[in-house]
Amino acid sequence: MSRKMRGYMQNVSLCCVLYLLVVSSVLANDDVQVNSNTVLHVKYTMSEKINPLYKERTLYLYQLFQLALEKSGEPYQLEVVPIPTSLHQSRSIKLIQKGFYDAHWFTTNKTIEQALRPVRIPLLKGLIGLRLMFIHKDNPDLLSDIKNVNDLKKMTAGQGINWPDTQLLLHHRFTVGQAISTDGLLKMLAAKRIEYFPRSILEIGSEKEAIEDMPIIIDEHIALSYPLAVYFFVKKENKRLHDVLEKGLNIAIADGSFERLFMAFANDYLIKSNMKNRKVFMLNNPYMSADTPITRKALWYTGH
């Protein structure tokens, strides 16, 4: 082969190699672009400074959110967006609608479900609706003789203005004294302006530790129970994230990882609530959506 021909062939080979490198690079970049497009980018919100009283619950719900994403099998990227500790619920709903963050948990009601898309799996298995009573320490046996709900209605309960529980108790014709905050209600109870203050078993223990200087104790005799659910919510248009969370939570329920995480969080509260020695009075909740999965027993704690 002549020197000229050898040079020509070398140039051709070099061009082929360069062409293959360029093609491989393009294909690789295309693959990266495809994978990038399939990754679910999720912005989850958490308070800038978590209230110590509810830190365990806040972290549990965040871990459950992560678990749902992982169990879904979908590639995702999770970003935590800090928000002010005192952010009002209505403002948080609007921030989701505007895309400032993608998901948060709320105690559900029909109004929220009209504004956002709920993932209808109760994250606290209904325990938010299992209520023990703060009472004044001067009368520790105040509720010991309560035989039915009508007996309890003769006394004055304390609840927050615009709380969903307030609406529910008023529907059932309870006598309700109202204040704008938990602190305000505790002060009303200490001043004997109300007679009892129902709180979730997931709240009342840590709150009691924070008010040791107040003349308030936890009643040992009764509990109220009504259907109430905490859901993850997303923007109405964000069906993909909704479906991913629903899929992941259902997988976690089926393989037991949801229950393990839940019990690691809730077991101490259940033990300390001493439910086996309490009379439990049941109330229906007319403000729950007809789509609430009440009949799906695996989603609700029924140990009491």
Phi and psi restraints in degrees (value plus and minus 20) as a CYANA .aco file:
   2 SER   PHI     -89.8   -49.8
   2 SER   PSI     137.7   177.7
   3 ARG   PHI     -78.9   -38.9
   3 ARG   PSI     -57.7   -17.7
   4 LYS   PHI     -85.2   -45.2
   4 LYS   PSI     -61.6   -21.6
   5 MET   PHI     -87.3   -47.3
   5 MET   PSI     -61.4   -21.4
   6 ARG   PHI     -80.2   -40.2
   6 ARG   PSI     -61.2   -21.2
   7 GLY   PHI     -82.5   -42.5
   7 GLY   PSI     -61.4   -21.4
   8 TYR   PHI     -82.1   -42.1
   8 TYR   PSI     -64.6   -24.6
   9 MET   PHI     -85.5   -45.5
   9 MET   PSI     -58.9   -18.9
  10 GLN   PHI     -82.5   -42.5
  10 GLN   PSI     -60.1   -20.1
  11 ASN   PHI     -85.3   -45.3
  11 ASN   PSI     -59.8   -19.8
  12 VAL   PHI     -82.9   -42.9
  12 VAL   PSI     -64.6   -24.6
  13 SER   PHI     -81.9   -41.9
  13 SER   PSI     -62.5   -22.5
  14 LEU   PHI     -82.9   -42.9
  14 LEU   PSI     -61.7   -21.7
  15 CYS   PHI     -83.6   -43.6
  15 CYS   PSI     -58.7   -18.7
  16 CYS   PHI     -84.3   -44.3
  16 CYS   PSI     -63.5   -23.5
  17 VAL   PHI     -81.3   -41.3
  17 VAL   PSI     -66.3   -26.3
  18 LEU   PHI     -81.9   -41.9
  18 LEU   PSI     -59.7   -19.7
  19 TYR   PHI     -82.2   -42.2
  19 TYR   PSI     -64.7   -24.7
  20 LEU   PHI     -83.8   -43.8
  20 LEU   PSI     -58.4   -18.4
  21 LEU   PHI     -84.5   -44.5
  21 LEU   PSI     -62.1   -22.1
  22 VAL   PHI     -84.6   -44.6
  22 VAL   PSI     -65.7   -25.7
  23 VAL   PHI     -80.6   -40.6
  23 VAL   PSI     -65.1   -25.1
  24 SER   PHI     -80.9   -40.9
  24 SER   PSI     -59.9   -19.9
  25 SER   PHI     -84.1   -44.1
  25 SER   PSI     -62.8   -22.8
  26 VAL   PHI     -83.8   -43.8
  26 VAL   PSI     -65.4   -25.4
  27 LEU   PHI     -81.9   -41.9
  27 LEU   PSI     -61.7   -21.7
  28 ALA   PHI     -82.8   -42.8
  28 ALA   PSI     -62.8   -22.8
  29 ASN   PHI     -84.5   -44.5
  29 ASN   PSI     -58.1   -18.1
  30 ASP   PHI     -82.6   -42.6
  30 ASP   PSI     -60.4   -20.4
  31 ASP   PHI     -83.5   -43.5
  31 ASP   PSI     -62.7   -22.7
  32 VAL   PHI     -81.0   -41.0
  32 VAL   PSI     -61.4   -21.4
  33 GLN   PHI     -84.6   -44.6
  33 GLN   PSI     -61.6   -21.6
  34 VAL   PHI     -82.2   -42.2
  34 VAL   PSI     -66.9   -26.9
  35 ASN   PHI     -82.7   -42.7
  35 ASN   PSI     -59.7   -19.7
  36 SER   PHI     -81.2   -41.2
  36 SER   PSI     -58.2   -18.2
  37 ASN   PHI     -90.7   -50.7
  37 ASN   PSI     -43.7    -3.7
  38 THR   PHI    -109.5   -69.5
  38 THR   PSI     -34.0     6.0
  39 VAL   PHI     -90.5   -50.5
  39 VAL   PSI     112.3   152.3
  40 LEU   PHI    -109.9   -69.9
  40 LEU   PSI      92.8   132.8
  41 HIS   PHI    -110.8   -70.8
  41 HIS   PSI     100.9   140.9
  42 VAL   PHI    -144.5  -104.5
  42 VAL   PSI     108.4   148.4
  43 LYS   PHI    -127.2   -87.2
  43 LYS   PSI      96.3   136.3
  44 TYR   PHI    -130.4   -90.4
  44 TYR   PSI     124.3   164.3
  45 THR   PHI    -125.9   -85.9
  45 THR   PSI     126.3   166.3
  46 MET   PHI    -168.6  -128.6
  46 MET   PSI     125.7   165.7
  47 SER   PHI     -81.6   -41.6
  47 SER   PSI     125.7   165.7
  48 GLU   PHI     -81.4   -41.4
  48 GLU   PSI     -55.8   -15.8
  49 LYS   PHI    -153.3  -113.3
  49 LYS   PSI      86.3   126.3
  50 ILE   PHI     -90.7   -50.7
  50 ILE   PSI     110.2   150.2
  51 ASN   PHI     -80.7   -40.7
  51 ASN   PSI     101.7   141.7
  52 PRO   PHI     -75.8   -35.8
  52 PRO   PSI     -49.6    -9.6
  53 LEU   PHI     -85.4   -45.4
  53 LEU   PSI     -48.9    -8.9
  54 TYR   PHI    -141.6  -101.6
  54 TYR   PSI      -0.1    39.9
  55 LYS   PHI     -82.4   -42.4
  55 LYS   PSI     -64.2   -24.2
  56 GLU   PHI     -80.8   -40.8
  56 GLU   PSI     -63.4   -23.4
  57 ARG   PHI     -85.1   -45.1
  57 ARG   PSI     -62.8   -22.8
  58 THR   PHI     -80.4   -40.4
  58 THR   PSI     -65.3   -25.3
  59 LEU   PHI     -90.3   -50.3
  59 LEU   PSI     -56.4   -16.4
  60 TYR   PHI     -80.7   -40.7
  60 TYR   PSI     -66.5   -26.5
  61 LEU   PHI     -85.3   -45.3
  61 LEU   PSI     -55.2   -15.2
  62 TYR   PHI     -86.8   -46.8
  62 TYR   PSI     -63.5   -23.5
  63 GLN   PHI     -83.6   -43.6
  63 GLN   PSI     -56.3   -16.3
  64 LEU   PHI     -88.3   -48.3
  64 LEU   PSI     -57.3   -17.3
  65 PHE   PHI     -82.4   -42.4
  65 PHE   PSI     -65.4   -25.4
  66 GLN   PHI     -81.5   -41.5
  66 GLN   PSI     -63.0   -23.0
  67 LEU   PHI     -79.4   -39.4
  67 LEU   PSI     -63.1   -23.1
  68 ALA   PHI     -81.4   -41.4
  68 ALA   PSI     -63.5   -23.5
  69 LEU   PHI     -83.3   -43.3
  69 LEU   PSI     -64.4   -24.4
  70 GLU   PHI     -85.6   -45.6
  70 GLU   PSI     -64.2   -24.2
  71 LYS   PHI     -89.2   -49.2
  71 LYS   PSI     -43.2    -3.2
  72 SER   PHI     -85.3   -45.3
  72 SER   PSI     -45.4    -5.4
  73 GLY   PHI      61.3   101.3
  73 GLY   PSI     -20.5    19.5
  74 GLU   PHI    -105.6   -65.6
  74 GLU   PSI     118.5   158.5
  75 PRO   PHI     -86.6   -46.6
  75 PRO   PSI     115.7   155.7
  76 TYR   PHI    -166.4  -126.4
  76 TYR   PSI     140.7   180.7
  77 GLN   PHI    -151.0  -111.0
  77 GLN   PSI     101.3   141.3
  78 LEU   PHI    -127.1   -87.1
  78 LEU   PSI     108.7   148.7
  79 GLU   PHI    -142.7  -102.7
  79 GLU   PSI     112.7   152.7
  80 VAL   PHI    -115.7   -75.7
  80 VAL   PSI     103.5   143.5
  81 VAL   PHI    -123.2   -83.2
  81 VAL   PSI      96.8   136.8
  82 PRO   PHI     -93.9   -53.9
  82 PRO   PSI     123.0   163.0
  83 ILE   PHI    -152.1  -112.1
  83 ILE   PSI     139.2   179.2
  84 PRO   PHI     -80.8   -40.8
  84 PRO   PSI     124.1   164.1
  85 THR   PHI     -80.5   -40.5
  85 THR   PSI     -54.5   -14.5
  86 SER   PHI    -114.0   -74.0
  86 SER   PSI      -3.9    36.1
  87 LEU   PHI     -80.7   -40.7
  87 LEU   PSI     106.9   146.9
  88 HIS   PHI     -93.1   -53.1
  88 HIS   PSI     128.8   168.8
  89 GLN   PHI     -76.5   -36.5
  89 GLN   PSI     -63.5   -23.5
  90 SER   PHI     -81.9   -41.9
  90 SER   PSI     -55.4   -15.4
  91 ARG   PHI     -89.5   -49.5
  91 ARG   PSI     -59.9   -19.9
  92 SER   PHI     -82.7   -42.7
  92 SER   PSI     -59.5   -19.5
  93 ILE   PHI     -80.7   -40.7
  93 ILE   PSI     -64.2   -24.2
  94 LYS   PHI     -85.5   -45.5
  94 LYS   PSI     -54.6   -14.6
  95 LEU   PHI     -87.6   -47.6
  95 LEU   PSI     -54.5   -14.5
  96 ILE   PHI     -87.6   -47.6
  96 ILE   PSI     -63.8   -23.8
  97 GLN   PHI     -80.4   -40.4
  97 GLN   PSI     -53.6   -13.6
  98 LYS   PHI    -107.1   -67.1
  98 LYS   PSI     -25.4    14.6
  99 GLY   PHI      65.0   105.0
  99 GLY   PSI      -7.6    32.4
 100 PHE   PHI     -82.7   -42.7
 100 PHE   PSI     -57.7   -17.7
 101 TYR   PHI    -164.9  -124.9
 101 TYR   PSI     147.3   187.3
 102 ASP   PHI    -120.1   -80.1
 102 ASP   PSI     -44.2    -4.2
 103 ALA   PHI    -174.0  -134.0
 103 ALA   PSI     129.7   169.7
 104 HIS   PHI    -179.5  -139.5
 104 HIS   PSI     146.1   186.1
 105 TRP   PHI    -124.0   -84.0
 105 TRP   PSI     125.0   165.0
 106 PHE   PHI    -162.6  -122.6
 106 PHE   PSI     132.5   172.5
 107 THR   PHI     -91.1   -51.1
 107 THR   PSI     102.5   142.5
 108 THR   PHI     -96.3   -56.3
 108 THR   PSI     132.7   172.7
 109 ASN   PHI    -176.8  -136.8
 109 ASN   PSI     154.4   194.4
 110 LYS   PHI     -84.1   -44.1
 110 LYS   PSI     -54.0   -14.0
 111 THR   PHI     -83.9   -43.9
 111 THR   PSI     -67.5   -27.5
 112 ILE   PHI     -84.6   -44.6
 112 ILE   PSI     -58.8   -18.8
 113 GLU   PHI     -89.0   -49.0
 113 GLU   PSI     -40.7    -0.7
 114 GLN   PHI    -100.3   -60.3
 114 GLN   PSI     -47.6    -7.6
 115 ALA   PHI    -107.7   -67.7
 115 ALA   PSI     -53.6   -13.6
 116 LEU   PHI    -150.9  -110.9
 116 LEU   PSI     152.0   192.0
 117 ARG   PHI    -119.3   -79.3
 117 ARG   PSI      96.0   136.0
 118 PRO   PHI    -105.6   -65.6
 118 PRO   PSI     125.2   165.2
 119 VAL   PHI    -115.1   -75.1
 119 VAL   PSI      84.3   124.3
 120 ARG   PHI     -99.8   -59.8
 120 ARG   PSI      42.1    82.1
 121 ILE   PHI    -150.6  -110.6
 121 ILE   PSI      94.2   134.2
 122 PRO   PHI     -84.2   -44.2
 122 PRO   PSI      94.1   134.1
 123 LEU   PHI     -91.5   -51.5
 123 LEU   PSI     -46.4    -6.4
 124 LEU   PHI    -127.7   -87.7
 124 LEU   PSI      -6.4    33.6
 125 LYS   PHI      33.1    73.1
 125 LYS   PSI      11.5    51.5
 126 GLY   PHI      65.1   105.1
 126 GLY   PSI     -22.4    17.6
 127 LEU   PHI     -87.6   -47.6
 127 LEU   PSI     -37.7     2.3
 128 ILE   PHI     -83.8   -43.8
 128 ILE   PSI     -41.8    -1.8
 129 GLY   PHI    -117.8   -77.8
 129 GLY   PSI     -11.3    28.7
 130 LEU   PHI    -120.8   -80.8
 130 LEU   PSI      91.9   131.9
 131 ARG   PHI    -136.4   -96.4
 131 ARG   PSI     109.3   149.3
 132 LEU   PHI    -121.3   -81.3
 132 LEU   PSI     150.6   190.6
 133 MET   PHI    -137.1   -97.1
 133 MET   PSI     107.5   147.5
 134 PHE   PHI     -96.2   -56.2
 134 PHE   PSI     115.3   155.3
 135 ILE   PHI    -156.1  -116.1
 135 ILE   PSI     149.4   189.4
 136 HIS   PHI     -97.2   -57.2
 136 HIS   PSI     120.6   160.6
 137 LYS   PHI     -87.9   -47.9
 137 LYS   PSI     -37.5     2.5
 138 ASP   PHI     -88.6   -48.6
 138 ASP   PSI     -37.5     2.5
 139 ASN   PHI    -157.1  -117.1
 139 ASN   PSI      51.7    91.7
 140 PRO   PHI     -85.6   -45.6
 140 PRO   PSI     -40.5    -0.5
 141 ASP   PHI    -122.7   -82.7
 141 ASP   PSI       0.1    40.1
 142 LEU   PHI     -70.9   -30.9
 142 LEU   PSI     -60.7   -20.7
 143 LEU   PHI    -126.2   -86.2
 143 LEU   PSI      -9.7    30.3
 144 SER   PHI     -88.0   -48.0
 144 SER   PSI     -47.7    -7.7
 145 ASP   PHI    -120.8   -80.8
 145 ASP   PSI      -8.9    31.1
 146 ILE   PHI     -87.9   -47.9
 146 ILE   PSI     101.0   141.0
 147 LYS   PHI    -123.7   -83.7
 147 LYS   PSI     -42.9    -2.9
 148 ASN   PHI    -177.9  -137.9
 148 ASN   PSI     155.9   195.9
 149 VAL   PHI     -82.8   -42.8
 149 VAL   PSI     -55.1   -15.1
 150 ASN   PHI     -82.3   -42.3
 150 ASN   PSI     -55.0   -15.0
 151 ASP   PHI     -81.6   -41.6
 151 ASP   PSI     -61.2   -21.2
 152 LEU   PHI     -89.2   -49.2
 152 LEU   PSI     -51.2   -11.2
 153 LYS   PHI     -86.8   -46.8
 153 LYS   PSI     -38.8     1.2
 154 LYS   PHI     -94.5   -54.5
 154 LYS   PSI     -33.6     6.4
 155 MET   PHI    -124.9   -84.9
 155 MET   PSI     146.7   186.7
 156 THR   PHI    -120.5   -80.5
 156 THR   PSI      97.7   137.7
 157 ALA   PHI    -106.9   -66.9
 157 ALA   PSI     140.0   180.0
 158 GLY   PHI    -133.4   -93.4
 158 GLY   PSI     115.3   155.3
 159 GLN   PHI    -170.4  -130.4
 159 GLN   PSI     141.4   181.4
 160 GLY   PHI    -101.2   -61.2
 160 GLY   PSI     126.3   166.3
 161 ILE   PHI     -81.3   -41.3
 161 ILE   PSI     109.3   149.3
 162 ASN   PHI      52.8    92.8
 162 ASN   PSI     -13.4    26.6
 163 TRP   PHI     -90.9   -50.9
 163 TRP   PSI     124.2   164.2
 164 PRO   PHI     -81.4   -41.4
 164 PRO   PSI     -50.9   -10.9
 165 ASP   PHI     -85.5   -45.5
 165 ASP   PSI     -54.7   -14.7
 166 THR   PHI     -82.3   -42.3
 166 THR   PSI     -66.6   -26.6
 167 GLN   PHI     -79.0   -39.0
 167 GLN   PSI     -62.0   -22.0
 168 LEU   PHI     -85.7   -45.7
 168 LEU   PSI     -66.7   -26.7
 169 LEU   PHI     -84.9   -44.9
 169 LEU   PSI     -60.1   -20.1
 170 LEU   PHI     -84.4   -44.4
 170 LEU   PSI     -57.2   -17.2
 171 HIS   PHI     -78.3   -38.3
 171 HIS   PSI     -57.7   -17.7
 172 HIS   PHI    -108.6   -68.6
 172 HIS   PSI      -8.8    31.2
 173 ARG   PHI      45.8    85.8
 173 ARG   PSI      15.8    55.8
 174 PHE   PHI     -97.2   -57.2
 174 PHE   PSI     135.3   175.3
 175 THR   PHI    -107.7   -67.7
 175 THR   PSI     102.8   142.8
 176 VAL   PHI    -149.2  -109.2
 176 VAL   PSI     103.2   143.2
 177 GLY   PHI    -113.8   -73.8
 177 GLY   PSI     117.2   157.2
 178 GLN   PHI    -141.3  -101.3
 178 GLN   PSI     129.6   169.6
 179 ALA   PHI    -163.9  -123.9
 179 ALA   PSI     149.8   189.8
 180 ILE   PHI    -105.2   -65.2
 180 ILE   PSI     -31.1     8.9
 181 SER   PHI    -171.3  -131.3
 181 SER   PSI     144.8   184.8
 182 THR   PHI     -80.4   -40.4
 182 THR   PSI     -63.5   -23.5
 183 ASP   PHI     -78.3   -38.3
 183 ASP   PSI     -62.1   -22.1
 184 GLY   PHI     -83.3   -43.3
 184 GLY   PSI     -58.8   -18.8
 185 LEU   PHI     -89.7   -49.7
 185 LEU   PSI     -57.5   -17.5
 186 LEU   PHI     -84.4   -44.4
 186 LEU   PSI     -58.5   -18.5
 187 LYS   PHI     -86.9   -46.9
 187 LYS   PSI     -57.5   -17.5
 188 MET   PHI     -83.9   -43.9
 188 MET   PSI     -59.9   -19.9
 189 LEU   PHI     -87.4   -47.4
 189 LEU   PSI     -62.4   -22.4
 190 ALA   PHI     -81.9   -41.9
 190 ALA   PSI     -53.1   -13.1
 191 ALA   PHI    -108.0   -68.0
 191 ALA   PSI     -16.7    23.3
 192 LYS   PHI      43.1    83.1
 192 LYS   PSI      10.4    50.4
 193 ARG   PHI    -105.8   -65.8
 193 ARG   PSI     -38.6     1.4
 194 ILE   PHI    -149.1  -109.1
 194 ILE   PSI     142.7   182.7
 195 GLU   PHI    -124.3   -84.3
 195 GLU   PSI     -46.5    -6.5
 196 TYR   PHI    -173.0  -133.0
 196 TYR   PSI     136.3   176.3
 197 PHE   PHI    -155.4  -115.4
 197 PHE   PSI      81.3   121.3
 198 PRO   PHI     -89.8   -49.8
 198 PRO   PSI     113.8   153.8
 199 ARG   PHI    -156.4  -116.4
 199 ARG   PSI     128.7   168.7
 200 SER   PHI     -80.5   -40.5
 200 SER   PSI     128.2   168.2
 201 ILE   PHI     -82.9   -42.9
 201 ILE   PSI     -37.3     2.7
 202 LEU   PHI    -104.0   -64.0
 202 LEU   PSI     -25.7    14.3
 203 GLU   PHI    -137.0   -97.0
 203 GLU   PSI     -57.5   -17.5
 204 ILE   PHI     -86.2   -46.2
 204 ILE   PSI     -54.3   -14.3
 205 GLY   PHI     -86.1   -46.1
 205 GLY   PSI     -69.5   -29.5
 206 SER   PHI     -88.3   -48.3
 206 SER   PSI     -54.2   -14.2
 207 GLU   PHI     -85.7   -45.7
 207 GLU   PSI     -58.1   -18.1
 208 LYS   PHI     -82.7   -42.7
 208 LYS   PSI     -60.1   -20.1
 209 GLU   PHI     -83.0   -43.0
 209 GLU   PSI     -47.6    -7.6
 210 ALA   PHI    -105.2   -65.2
 210 ALA   PSI     -29.2    10.8
 211 ILE   PHI    -144.8  -104.8
 211 ILE   PSI      15.6    55.6
 212 GLU   PHI     -79.8   -39.8
 212 GLU   PSI     -43.3    -3.3
 213 ASP   PHI    -104.3   -64.3
 213 ASP   PSI     -22.6    17.4
 214 MET   PHI    -120.4   -80.4
 214 MET   PSI     131.5   171.5
 215 PRO   PHI     -99.9   -59.9
 215 PRO   PSI      37.0    77.0
 216 ILE   PHI    -151.3  -111.3
 216 ILE   PSI     117.6   157.6
 217 ILE   PHI    -151.2  -111.2
 217 ILE   PSI     152.9   192.9
 218 ILE   PHI    -118.7   -78.7
 218 ILE   PSI     104.7   144.7
 219 ASP   PHI     -79.5   -39.5
 219 ASP   PSI     124.9   164.9
 220 GLU   PHI    -128.2   -88.2
 220 GLU   PSI     -12.3    27.7
 221 HIS   PHI    -131.2   -91.2
 221 HIS   PSI     -55.1   -15.1
 222 ILE   PHI    -153.7  -113.7
 222 ILE   PSI     150.0   190.0
 223 ALA   PHI    -169.0  -129.0
 223 ALA   PSI     131.3   171.3
 224 LEU   PHI    -125.3   -85.3
 224 LEU   PSI     124.1   164.1
 225 SER   PHI    -158.9  -118.9
 225 SER   PSI     110.6   150.6
 226 TYR   PHI    -169.0  -129.0
 226 TYR   PSI     131.3   171.3
 227 PRO   PHI     -81.9   -41.9
 227 PRO   PSI     104.1   144.1
 228 LEU   PHI    -175.6  -135.6
 228 LEU   PSI     113.8   153.8
 229 ALA   PHI    -148.6  -108.6
 229 ALA   PSI     123.8   163.8
 230 VAL   PHI    -125.7   -85.7
 230 VAL   PSI     103.4   143.4
 231 TYR   PHI    -137.7   -97.7
 231 TYR   PSI     139.1   179.1
 232 PHE   PHI     -98.4   -58.4
 232 PHE   PSI     120.5   160.5
 233 PHE   PHI    -144.9  -104.9
 233 PHE   PSI     125.5   165.5
 234 VAL   PHI    -151.5  -111.5
 234 VAL   PSI     151.6   191.6
 235 LYS   PHI     -79.9   -39.9
 235 LYS   PSI     125.1   165.1
 236 LYS   PHI     -71.5   -31.5
 236 LYS   PSI     -60.7   -20.7
 237 GLU   PHI    -100.2   -60.2
 237 GLU   PSI     -29.9    10.1
 238 ASN   PHI    -110.1   -70.1
 238 ASN   PSI      45.0    85.0
 239 LYS   PHI     -87.5   -47.5
 239 LYS   PSI     -52.5   -12.5
 240 ARG   PHI     -81.0   -41.0
 240 ARG   PSI     -69.8   -29.8
 241 LEU   PHI     -84.3   -44.3
 241 LEU   PSI     -60.5   -20.5
 242 HIS   PHI     -75.4   -35.4
 242 HIS   PSI     -68.7   -28.7
 243 ASP   PHI     -87.8   -47.8
 243 ASP   PSI     -56.6   -16.6
 244 VAL   PHI     -83.8   -43.8
 244 VAL   PSI     -66.1   -26.1
 245 LEU   PHI     -84.8   -44.8
 245 LEU   PSI     -63.2   -23.2
 246 GLU   PHI     -82.7   -42.7
 246 GLU   PSI     -64.8   -24.8
 247 LYS   PHI     -81.4   -41.4
 247 LYS   PSI     -67.5   -27.5
 248 GLY   PHI     -84.0   -44.0
 248 GLY   PSI     -62.1   -22.1
 249 LEU   PHI     -85.4   -45.4
 249 LEU   PSI     -60.4   -20.4
 250 ASN   PHI     -85.8   -45.8
 250 ASN   PSI     -57.5   -17.5
 251 ILE   PHI     -85.0   -45.0
 251 ILE   PSI     -61.7   -21.7
 252 ALA   PHI     -85.3   -45.3
 252 ALA   PSI     -55.0   -15.0
 253 ILE   PHI     -86.1   -46.1
 253 ILE   PSI     -64.1   -24.1
 254 ALA   PHI     -87.2   -47.2
 254 ALA   PSI     -56.6   -16.6
 255 ASP   PHI    -114.5   -74.5
 255 ASP   PSI     -18.7    21.3
 256 GLY   PHI      68.8   108.8
 256 GLY   PSI     -26.2    13.8
 257 SER   PHI     -91.5   -51.5
 257 SER   PSI     -50.3   -10.3
 258 PHE   PHI     -81.7   -41.7
 258 PHE   PSI     -70.4   -30.4
 259 GLU   PHI     -82.0   -42.0
 259 GLU   PSI     -59.6   -19.6
 260 ARG   PHI     -84.0   -44.0
 260 ARG   PSI     -63.7   -23.7
 261 LEU   PHI     -86.8   -46.8
 261 LEU   PSI     -62.1   -22.1
 262 PHE   PHI     -81.2   -41.2
 262 PHE   PSI     -67.6   -27.6
 263 MET   PHI     -89.0   -49.0
 263 MET   PSI     -53.4   -13.4
 264 ALA   PHI     -80.6   -40.6
 264 ALA   PSI     -53.2   -13.2
 265 PHE   PHI    -102.2   -62.2
 265 PHE   PSI     -65.7   -25.7
 266 ALA   PHI    -115.4   -75.4
 266 ALA   PSI     -36.8     3.2
 267 ASN   PHI     -79.7   -39.7
 267 ASN   PSI     -62.6   -22.6
 268 ASP   PHI     -82.6   -42.6
 268 ASP   PSI     -59.0   -19.0
 269 TYR   PHI     -83.7   -43.7
 269 TYR   PSI     -60.5   -20.5
 270 LEU   PHI     -86.2   -46.2
 270 LEU   PSI     -61.6   -21.6
 271 ILE   PHI     -84.4   -44.4
 271 ILE   PSI     -67.2   -27.2
 272 LYS   PHI     -88.9   -48.9
 272 LYS   PSI     -42.9    -2.9
 273 SER   PHI     -94.3   -54.3
 273 SER   PSI     -37.8     2.2
 274 ASN   PHI      32.1    72.1
 274 ASN   PSI      27.9    67.9
 275 MET   PHI     -83.3   -43.3
 275 MET   PSI     -48.5    -8.5
 276 LYS   PHI     -84.9   -44.9
 276 LYS   PSI     -40.0     0.0
 277 ASN   PHI    -126.7   -86.7
 277 ASN   PSI      -1.8    38.2
 278 ARG   PHI    -136.5   -96.5
 278 ARG   PSI     128.8   168.8
 279 LYS   PHI    -102.3   -62.3
 279 LYS   PSI     109.7   149.7
 280 VAL   PHI    -130.2   -90.2
 280 VAL   PSI     103.0   143.0
 281 PHE   PHI    -125.4   -85.4
 281 PHE   PSI     103.7   143.7
 282 MET   PHI    -114.3   -74.3
 282 MET   PSI     119.5   159.5
 283 LEU   PHI    -146.2  -106.2
 283 LEU   PSI     122.5   162.5
 284 ASN   PHI    -101.3   -61.3
 284 ASN   PSI     139.3   179.3
 285 ASN   PHI    -141.3  -101.3
 285 ASN   PSI      77.4   117.4
 286 PRO   PHI     -92.7   -52.7
 286 PRO   PSI     -27.5    12.5
 287 TYR   PHI    -114.9   -74.9
 287 TYR   PSI     -18.4    21.6
 288 MET   PHI    -101.2   -61.2
 288 MET   PSI     124.1   164.1
 289 SER   PHI     -83.2   -43.2
 289 SER   PSI     129.9   169.9
 290 ALA   PHI     -83.9   -43.9
 290 ALA   PSI     -36.8     3.2
 291 ASP   PHI    -107.2   -67.2
 291 ASP   PSI     -20.3    19.7
 292 THR   PHI     -81.6   -41.6
 292 THR   PSI     109.5   149.5
 293 PRO   PHI     -98.9   -58.9
 293 PRO   PSI      39.3    79.3
 294 ILE   PHI     -81.1   -41.1
 294 ILE   PSI     -57.2   -17.2
 295 THR   PHI    -101.2   -61.2
 295 THR   PSI     -27.6    12.4
 296 ARG   PHI    -106.4   -66.4
 296 ARG   PSI      71.2   111.2
 297 LYS   PHI     -80.7   -40.7
 297 LYS   PSI     -50.6   -10.6
 298 ALA   PHI     -84.0   -44.0
 298 ALA   PSI     -37.0     3.0
 299 LEU   PHI    -108.8   -68.8
 299 LEU   PSI     -26.6    13.4
 300 TRP   PHI    -145.4  -105.4
 300 TRP   PSI     122.9   162.9
 301 TYR   PHI    -100.2   -60.2
 301 TYR   PSI     106.6   146.6
 302 THR   PHI    -144.0  -104.0
 302 THR   PSI      -3.4    36.6
 303 GLY   PHI     -85.3   -45.3
 303 GLY   PSI     -42.7    -2.7
